[in-house]
Amino acid sequence: MWNWFEKFCSPQALKAQGVLGMNARNYKIIAKNNNRRQYPLVDDKVQTKTLAAKAGINTPHLIGVIEYQYQVKDFIHIVKDYPQFVIKPAHGSGGKGVLVIKHWDDDCFVTASEKVLTFKDVYQHISNTLSGLFSLGGQYDVAVIEEMVDFSDRFKDFSYQGVPDVRIIVYKGYPAMSMMRLATAESAGRANLHQGAVGVGLDIFTGKTLNAVMHNMPIFEHPDTHADLRKLEVPLWREHLIIGAKSYEMTGLGYLGADIVLDKNKGPMMLELNARPGLAIQIANGRGLMDVIKKIDKTYPKGLTPEERVDFLLNQTQANPK
């Protein structure tokens, strides 16, 4: 799979290989499978957490929510019992506005990328969040404060400073394609491909590396840690897939992206969901998504529980078909 980019470079060749384009995703997949009334269930991180708890899906602990400007000055009282925490917009997307504080005192706050912030800096970040600077459509927002994930040592050589996460594309309740996103110095500790993170395509059956990219170009080792990306393998893979599969019943969305992190003590945890997941996952996998979607439509059984769907998937041929 590592030479996929060289073999299929024209639009016609990519389409022939089952690559799902933006227009087809929007009109043939999302419009047909996602009711817009259900978007707030995933666009609002507070609602997502509430639904996840009801569905029995593990998520990072919610420390508090700041809704109004007058509450911002008291944020230290909200986090006083937490040496580490994360601030994010409830309606954010693409990693915008996520501030990870890995340790702090009354005078300074140290981020995941070792940047030192003052109380005024964090105050201003929360104020900007409430004003909608980081939210979808610039709408007024609320700031969600979560406990920071104590990520597994399994990936300590594969990610630079930030927490790596697994993105699983779920179609009609079946995990269809997956990748791991690894933070870099360029991405400032964030697992976001557009900000310079590494994307590692994962075999949907095994959680093992298929391919890896950075800025849509193939790479073989992490740019900062120099770890061999071909050796990456996600443990507790079935548990990751079940979280993705459960997201279907939880939201009613036929096409979504589930972002999952692996906590050292709590295992796989759902970080957030996305009703319009991007298409770069195909580049990371070296494979088109459309063929997988067609296969699910034609041959995968309906009416199964999330666990049964995952077990059906894992009982398929234990190799990603060429």
Buried (B, 14 or more C-beta within 10 A) or exposed (E): BBEBBEEBEEEEEBBEBBBBBEEBBEEBBBEEBBEEEBBEBBBBBBBBBBBBEEBEBBBBBBBBBBEEEEBBEEBEEBBEEBEBBBBBBBBBBBBBBBBBBBEBEEEEBBBBBEEEBEBEBBBEBBBBBBBBBBBBEEEEBBBBBBBBBBBBEBBEBBBBBBBBBBBBBBBBBBBBBBBBBBBBBBBBBBBBBEBBBBBBBBBBBBBBBBBBBBEEEBBEBBBBBEBBBBEBBBEBBEBBBBBBBBBBEBBBBBBBBBBBBBBEEBBBBBBBBBBBBBBBBBBBBBBBBBBBBEBBEEEBEEEBEBEEBBBEBBEEEEEBEE
